[in-house]
């Protein structure tokens, strides 16, 4: 009887597991495809944000705006699916045999759901693409913004990325501000404090923040350090999800199950719990939205242990909005002196020529350039 019962169970399970194996092979392939799709959409959206920021007027048609909005929403959906997929992979058991078999059966429904979501989002993206071709959205978008970006084929470059890899020898005028920021973070009050760098675009806010973030004093003082680059068009749930994933990665723990389905309240609670009792530093680079603090305030718990929030922004109002519930320290970047400007110009202009120094016959011209 026992052998017959086992045989019946095996006969029922084998077709399921065979079908599951086919499904998994398909999911892996589909996952790679939507990951590539996401990279393409993100590149386009970055380009769109750059063009919009550089445009003097808004000449974009309503149809194009809706198209870009739909692409952005599709990107968020793909990000959620990728997070869910990676979480499922991370929960695979290491023990073979019966445990692995039971796990496959237990997680069959979530994997089928992921496969279904992938198909759904691919269909959605195809529909968005077909509509853009049918109504000429892509062509209208390029024509409407061609004047603001100079060349249709110009490749957009995010200066914040380069700023993360600036060598120490290329930095000019940051010695005193860097030390001041480090002192605020290491020697400052025990209550949660928002430390901020405020300055115009191109003044080196990201470069300065990265030098502070990577300093030995900071690395030795905080239990966990997290760096988050904030997009101009972020949504609160996406930002909190990014925080949670990066905090978990920094702590070396697996993200909570179902993170892609969590709402704002659940994400806030999870981030709080992971930061609780730890002295942490969270950097939010390039914040534009004056309501930013409202989105993250309750996630960055105040355990009265010297934790710090580090913000870089062009807008002083972003920092002042934090005062309602947190101490703040503000460093306003000042323009470089003539001497510092000339030193920086020489480092950039003659980095690979003339031994890194300005030739005597060009000193007058160099001085005129930096004055402007």
C-alpha positions as CSV (number, residue, x, y, z in Angstrom):
1,X,0.0,0.0,0.0
2,X,2.8,2.4,0.9
3,X,4.6,1.7,-2.4
4,X,1.4,2.3,-4.3
5,X,0.7,5.6,-2.5
6,X,4.3,6.8,-3.2
7,X,3.9,5.7,-6.8
8,X,0.7,7.7,-7.2
9,X,2.3,10.8,-5.7
10,X,5.3,10.5,-8.0
11,X,3.1,10.0,-11.0
12,X,1.3,13.2,-10.1
13,X,4.4,15.2,-9.3
14,X,6.5,14.3,-12.4
15,X,4.3,16.2,-14.9
16,X,4.2,19.2,-12.6
17,X,8.0,19.3,-12.2
18,X,8.6,18.7,-15.9
19,X,6.3,21.6,-16.7
20,X,8.0,23.7,-13.9
21,X,11.4,23.0,-15.5
22,X,10.2,24.3,-18.9
23,X,8.6,27.3,-17.1
24,X,11.9,28.2,-15.3
25,X,13.9,28.0,-18.5
26,X,11.4,30.4,-20.1
27,X,11.4,32.7,-17.1
28,X,15.2,33.0,-17.1
29,X,15.2,33.9,-20.8
30,X,12.3,36.4,-20.4
31,X,14.0,38.0,-17.4
32,X,17.2,38.7,-19.5
33,X,15.0,40.3,-22.2
34,X,13.1,42.6,-19.9
35,X,16.3,43.5,-18.1
36,X,17.7,44.7,-21.5
37,X,14.4,46.5,-22.2
38,X,14.7,48.3,-18.9
39,X,18.2,49.5,-19.6
40,X,17.0,50.9,-23.0
41,X,14.0,52.6,-21.4
42,X,16.1,54.1,-18.6
43,X,18.6,55.5,-21.1
44,X,15.7,57.1,-23.0
45,X,14.1,58.6,-19.9
46,X,17.5,60.0,-18.7
47,X,17.8,61.7,-22.1
48,X,14.2,62.9,-21.9
49,X,14.8,64.4,-18.4
50,X,18.0,66.1,-19.6
51,X,16.3,67.6,-22.6
52,X,13.4,68.8,-20.4
53,X,15.8,70.4,-17.9
54,X,17.7,72.2,-20.7
55,X,14.7,73.4,-22.6
56,X,13.8,77.1,-22.4
57,X,10.1,76.4,-22.9
58,X,7.8,73.5,-22.9
59,X,7.0,72.7,-26.5
60,X,6.2,69.0,-25.9
61,X,2.8,67.9,-27.1
62,X,0.3,66.2,-24.7
63,X,0.5,62.9,-26.6
64,X,4.3,62.8,-26.2
65,X,4.0,63.6,-22.5
66,X,1.5,60.7,-22.1
67,X,3.9,58.4,-24.0
68,X,6.9,59.3,-21.8
69,X,4.7,58.9,-18.7
70,X,3.7,55.4,-19.9
71,X,7.3,54.4,-20.5
72,X,8.3,55.6,-17.0
73,X,5.5,53.6,-15.4
74,X,6.6,50.5,-17.5
75,X,10.2,51.0,-16.2
76,X,8.9,51.0,-12.6
77,X,7.0,47.8,-13.2
78,X,10.0,46.1,-14.7
79,X,12.1,47.2,-11.7
80,X,9.6,45.7,-9.4
81,X,9.5,42.4,-11.4
82,X,13.3,42.2,-11.4
83,X,13.4,42.8,-7.6
84,X,10.8,40.1,-7.1
85,X,12.7,37.7,-9.4
86,X,16.0,38.2,-7.6
87,X,14.3,37.7,-4.2
88,X,12.9,34.4,-5.4
89,X,16.4,33.3,-6.6
90,X,17.9,34.3,-3.2
91,X,15.4,32.1,-1.4
92,X,16.5,28.9,-3.2
93,X,17.5,26.2,-0.7
94,X,21.0,25.0,-0.6
95,X,20.1,21.5,0.5
96,X,19.3,19.1,-2.4
97,X,16.8,16.3,-2.4
98,X,13.4,16.4,-0.7
99,X,13.8,20.0,0.7
100,X,14.6,21.3,-2.8
101,X,11.6,19.4,-4.2
102,X,9.2,20.8,-1.5
103,X,10.6,24.3,-2.1
104,X,9.9,24.1,-5.9
105,X,6.3,23.0,-5.2
106,X,5.8,25.7,-2.6
107,X,7.2,28.5,-4.8
108,X,5.6,27.3,-8.0
109,X,2.8,29.9,-7.8
110,X,5.1,32.9,-7.1
111,X,7.2,31.9,-10.1
112,X,4.2,31.5,-12.3
113,X,3.0,34.9,-11.2
114,X,6.4,36.4,-12.1
115,X,6.3,34.7,-15.6
116,X,2.8,36.1,-16.1
117,X,3.9,39.6,-15.0
118,X,6.8,39.5,-17.4
119,X,4.5,38.6,-20.3
120,X,2.1,41.3,-19.3
121,X,4.7,44.1,-19.1
122,X,6.3,42.9,-22.4
123,X,2.8,43.2,-24.0
124,X,2.4,46.7,-22.4
125,X,5.8,47.9,-23.8
126,X,5.0,46.6,-27.2
127,X,1.7,48.5,-27.1
128,X,3.5,51.7,-26.0
129,X,6.0,51.3,-28.9
130,X,3.4,50.6,-31.5
131,X,1.4,53.7,-30.4
132,X,4.5,55.9,-30.6
133,X,5.2,54.7,-34.1
134,X,1.5,55.0,-35.2
135,X,1.1,58.6,-33.9
136,X,4.7,59.8,-34.5
137,X,5.5,60.5,-30.8
138,X,9.2,59.7,-31.2
139,X,9.6,62.0,-34.2
140,X,7.6,64.8,-32.5
141,X,9.7,64.4,-29.3
142,X,13.0,64.7,-31.2
143,X,11.9,67.7,-33.3
144,X,10.4,69.5,-30.3
145,X,13.6,69.3,-28.3
146,X,16.3,69.5,-31.0
147,X,17.1,73.1,-30.4
148,X,17.6,72.7,-26.7
149,X,20.2,69.9,-27.0
150,X,22.2,71.2,-29.9
151,X,22.6,68.0,-31.8
152,X,20.1,65.1,-32.3
153,X,22.8,62.5,-32.1
154,X,24.5,64.0,-29.0
155,X,24.9,61.4,-26.3
156,X,23.7,62.6,-22.9
157,X,26.3,62.5,-20.1
158,X,25.4,62.6,-16.5
159,X,28.1,64.6,-14.7
160,X,27.3,63.0,-11.4
161,X,28.7,59.7,-12.6
162,X,32.1,61.2,-13.5
163,X,32.1,63.0,-10.1
164,X,32.0,59.7,-8.3
165,X,35.4,58.8,-9.8
166,X,37.4,62.0,-9.5
167,X,40.9,61.5,-8.2
168,X,42.1,63.3,-5.1
169,X,44.7,65.1,-7.1
170,X,42.0,66.6,-9.4
171,X,40.1,68.2,-6.5
172,X,40.7,71.9,-5.8
173,X,39.3,74.1,-3.0
174,X,37.6,71.2,-1.1
175,X,40.1,70.6,1.7
176,X,38.4,72.9,4.3
177,X,34.8,72.1,3.3
178,X,35.5,68.4,3.4
179,X,37.0,68.5,6.9
180,X,34.1,70.6,8.1
181,X,31.6,68.1,6.9
182,X,33.5,65.2,8.4
183,X,33.6,67.0,11.8
184,X,29.8,67.6,11.7
185,X,29.3,63.9,11.1
186,X,31.8,62.4,13.5
187,X,31.9,65.0,16.3
188,X,28.3,66.2,16.0
189,X,25.3,65.7,18.2
190,X,23.8,62.3,19.0
191,X,20.4,63.2,17.6
192,X,19.7,62.4,14.0
193,X,21.0,65.3,11.9
194,X,20.7,66.3,8.3
195,X,24.0,67.5,6.9
196,X,23.8,69.2,3.6
197,X,25.8,70.7,0.8
198,X,24.1,73.4,-1.2
199,X,25.4,74.9,-4.4
200,X,24.9,75.7,-8.1
201,X,25.1,73.0,-10.7
202,X,28.8,72.2,-11.6
203,X,30.2,73.4,-8.3
204,X,31.3,69.9,-7.3
205,X,28.6,68.9,-4.7
206,X,28.7,65.2,-5.7
207,X,32.5,65.2,-5.8
208,X,32.8,66.7,-2.4
209,X,30.1,64.4,-0.9
210,X,31.9,61.3,-2.4
211,X,35.2,62.4,-0.8
212,X,33.5,62.7,2.5
213,X,31.6,59.4,2.1
214,X,34.9,57.5,1.3
215,X,37.0,59.1,4.0
216,X,38.6,56.8,6.6
217,X,37.0,58.8,9.4
218,X,33.5,58.2,8.1
219,X,34.1,54.6,7.3
220,X,35.3,53.9,10.8
221,X,32.6,55.9,12.5
222,X,29.4,54.5,11.0
223,X,28.1,51.0,11.1
224,X,26.5,51.3,7.6
225,X,26.9,53.7,4.8
226,X,24.4,54.0,1.9
227,X,24.6,56.2,-1.2
228,X,21.5,57.0,-3.2
229,X,21.3,59.1,-6.3
230,X,17.9,60.8,-6.4
231,X,16.3,61.3,-9.8
232,X,14.2,64.4,-10.5
233,X,11.2,62.3,-11.3
234,X,11.4,59.8,-8.4
235,X,8.3,58.4,-6.7
236,X,8.2,57.8,-2.9
237,X,7.7,54.0,-3.1
238,X,10.5,53.6,-5.6
239,X,12.9,55.7,-3.5
240,X,12.0,53.7,-0.3
241,X,12.4,50.4,-2.1
242,X,15.8,51.5,-3.4
243,X,16.8,52.5,0.2
244,X,15.7,49.1,1.5
245,X,17.6,47.2,-1.1
246,X,20.8,49.1,-0.6
247,X,20.5,48.9,3.2
248,X,20.1,45.2,3.0
249,X,23.0,44.9,0.6
250,X,25.2,47.0,3.0
251,X,24.2,44.8,5.9
252,X,24.7,41.6,3.9
253,X,21.2,40.3,4.5
254,X,18.4,39.1,2.1
255,X,15.7,41.7,1.3
256,X,12.3,40.9,2.8
257,X,10.0,38.7,0.7
258,X,7.4,40.5,-1.4
259,X,9.4,43.8,-1.5
260,X,8.1,44.5,-5.0
261,X,4.5,44.5,-3.7
262,X,5.1,46.6,-0.6
263,X,3.3,49.9,-0.2
264,X,4.9,53.1,1.2
265,X,4.0,52.3,4.8
266,X,5.4,48.8,4.7
267,X,8.6,50.0,3.0
268,X,9.0,52.7,5.6
269,X,8.6,50.2,8.4
270,X,11.2,47.8,6.9
271,X,13.8,50.5,6.4
272,X,13.3,51.7,10.0
273,X,13.7,48.2,11.3
274,X,16.9,47.6,9.4
275,X,18.4,51.0,10.5
276,X,17.2,50.6,14.2
277,X,20.1,50.6,16.8
278,X,22.7,51.1,14.0
279,X,24.7,54.3,13.5
280,X,24.1,54.9,9.9
281,X,24.9,57.4,7.1
282,X,22.5,57.7,4.2
283,X,23.5,60.0,1.3
284,X,20.9,61.4,-1.0
285,X,22.7,63.0,-3.9
286,X,21.2,65.7,-6.1
287,X,17.8,66.3,-4.5
288,X,15.4,68.7,-6.3
289,X,12.0,68.1,-4.7
290,X,11.2,70.4,-1.8
291,X,8.9,67.7,-0.4
292,X,11.7,65.1,-0.4
293,X,11.9,65.1,3.4
294,X,8.2,64.2,3.7
295,X,8.9,61.1,1.7
296,X,11.8,59.7,3.8
297,X,11.4,61.4,7.2
298,X,9.9,58.4,9.1
299,X,12.1,55.8,7.4
300,X,15.3,57.3,8.8
301,X,14.8,56.4,12.4
302,X,16.3,58.6,15.2
303,X,18.0,56.2,17.6
304,X,20.0,59.0,19.3
305,X,23.2,57.4,18.3
306,X,24.8,59.9,16.0
307,X,23.2,58.8,12.7
308,X,23.3,61.3,9.8
309,X,21.5,62.1,6.6
310,X,23.7,63.7,4.0
311,X,21.9,65.7,1.2
312,X,23.4,67.5,-1.8
313,X,21.0,70.0,-3.5
314,X,20.9,73.2,-5.5
315,X,17.8,74.4,-3.6
316,X,18.2,75.7,0.0
317,X,14.4,75.1,0.5
318,X,15.1,71.3,0.3
319,X,17.3,71.6,3.4
320,X,15.1,74.0,5.3
321,X,12.1,71.7,4.9
322,X,14.0,69.2,7.1
323,X,14.1,71.6,10.1
324,X,10.5,70.8,11.1
325,X,11.7,67.4,12.6
326,X,15.5,67.3,12.5
327,X,18.6,69.2,13.3
328,X,20.4,70.5,10.2
329,X,23.9,71.6,9.3
330,X,24.3,73.5,6.0
331,X,27.4,74.1,4.0
332,X,26.9,76.5,1.1
333,X,29.6,76.1,-1.5
334,X,31.3,79.4,-2.5
335,X,32.8,80.2,-5.9
336,X,36.5,79.4,-6.2
337,X,39.0,82.2,-5.8
338,X,40.9,83.4,-8.9
339,X,44.0,81.4,-7.7
340,X,41.9,78.2,-7.1
341,X,40.1,78.6,-10.5
342,X,43.4,78.9,-12.3
343,X,44.8,75.9,-10.5
344,X,41.8,73.8,-11.5
345,X,41.9,75.1,-15.1
346,X,45.5,74.0,-15.4
347,X,44.8,70.6,-13.9
348,X,42.1,70.0,-16.5
349,X,43.6,71.8,-19.6
350,X,47.2,70.6,-19.2
351,X,46.7,67.3,-17.5
352,X,48.5,65.4,-20.2
353,X,50.7,68.2,-21.6
354,X,53.4,70.5,-20.4
355,X,54.0,68.5,-17.2
356,X,50.6,69.5,-15.9
357,X,51.5,73.2,-15.8
358,X,50.4,76.1,-17.9
359,X,53.1,77.3,-20.4
360,X,54.3,80.9,-19.7
361,X,53.1,82.2,-23.0
362,X,49.6,81.0,-22.2
363,X,49.3,82.3,-18.6
364,X,47.6,85.6,-19.7
365,X,45.0,83.8,-21.8
366,X,44.4,81.3,-19.0
367,X,43.8,84.1,-16.5
368,X,41.3,85.7,-18.9
369,X,39.4,82.4,-19.3
370,X,39.0,81.7,-15.6
371,X,37.8,85.3,-15.0
372,X,34.9,84.6,-17.2
